[in-house]
Amino acid sequence: MEFKKGRGWRCCYDPETGRYTAEIGGGVNHDLYEITREIYDHVDDPDIEWPTGLISKGRHLYMTVNDRCGPPYTVILDTDYQKICPWAETITTGEIWDDDMTDAAIEVFASESNNRAQRRAKKAARKKASAAD
């Protein structure tokens, strides 16, 4: 795996899977993203003032928040985040949002639109599985 690092962020290219991923923060305030090659190629350009802003244009996979503005919480936007980012070390804080709450947030927040197709497919699979029971 190949890495690029900066203050508060790290990006990874996995040549085995051809996947580009990234993290912002770490520990109890941590976000994981699936990013494009273009983001990976330019995240450390000298003219990029806020690399984290560029990274956050990727598909959000995971977030954990403990910022003292409320109780800590974790949102797992893609349940495959550990397969997608096997290099990342995550710490779950507080309550994990359930699937219904996460699905609702994906539908409401424009910033999470990159996750809609993936979440809708998983929701349909969950409904199909529960109907079969």
N, C-alpha and C positions, 0 to 999 in steps of 0.2 A: 504494500500500500504506500502511496505517495501522499505526503501532507504539506500543506501550507498553513502557517500560523501567524497570528497577529494578536494585538491586544484585545482580549475578550472574544476571540473567535479562532476556529480551526476548521480547515477544509480537508477532505480526503478524496483521493481518486483510487479506486480499487480496479486494477487492470484485469483481475480475474472475472469480475462481473461487468466491467465497463461503467460502473455507477459512480456518480459524484455526490458526495454528502458533506454536510457541514454542521457545526455546533456553534452556538452563541452562548456565552456565559459558562456556567459549570456549577457543580454542586447543587445547591438548593434553588438556584435560579438558572434554568438550563433549557435551551431549545435545540431541537434537532431538525434538520432540513434535508430534503433531497434536492440537489441543485443541478443546473445544467452545466455543460462543459464551458459555455461562455462565461458564466458566473465564476467558475473555478479558474479559468484562464485570466480573468481580469480583477479578481478580488484583491490582489496585492499590487495592482498598478499604482504608481506613485501619485497619479491624479485622482484616485478614489479616496475621497475624504472620509466616508463612512462605510467601510467594508460590510459592517453588520446590516446596513440598509440594503445592500446588494444581495447578501445572503438571504435575507428575509423575503426576497422575491421568489425563492424556491418553494417547494411543497413542504409545508410544516408537518412534521411527523410526531413530535412529542414536545411537551412543555411541562415543567414543574416550577411552581412559583411559591416563594416564601419571602414576601417583601414587607411584611409588617403593616400592610394596608388592609389586611383581613386575614382570615385563616389560610394556612398553606393549602395548596391544591395541586393536583397533577391532571393533565389532560393528555390522553393517549389518542392522537388523531389517526394514526395508522398502527394497528396492532402488530404489524410486522417490523416495527421500528428497530428491533434488536437484530433482525436478519439484514435489514437495509444498512444499519450503522453498527456492525459488530465491534468496532473499535471504540465506540463511545461508552463512557462510564456514567450511568445515570443513577440518581438518587431520588426515589419517589418520596414526595413530601405530602403530608396531609391526606385528605380524601382524594381518591381517584374518581373523576367524573364517570358516571355510568354511560352506556352506549346511547341511551335516548337523549341525555343532555348534550353529549358530544355531537350527535347527529343534528340536533336542533341548532347548536352553535355554528356548525359548518354551513347550514342553510341560511342563517341570519347574517353572519359576518362576511363581508366581501373579501376581507383579507384571507379567508380560509377557502375561497372558491376552488383552489387547486386540489382540494380534498373531496369535493362533492362527488365525482364519479366513483372514486374508491369507496367512500362511505356508503353511498347509495347501493353499490353492488354488495357490500358486506351486510347491509341492513336487509336487503332482499334475501340473501342466503340465510340470515338468522330467522327471518319469517318463514321461509321454506322449511327450515329444520324444525322449527317449533310446530308448524302445521303437520309435519310428518309424525310428531310425537303423539 
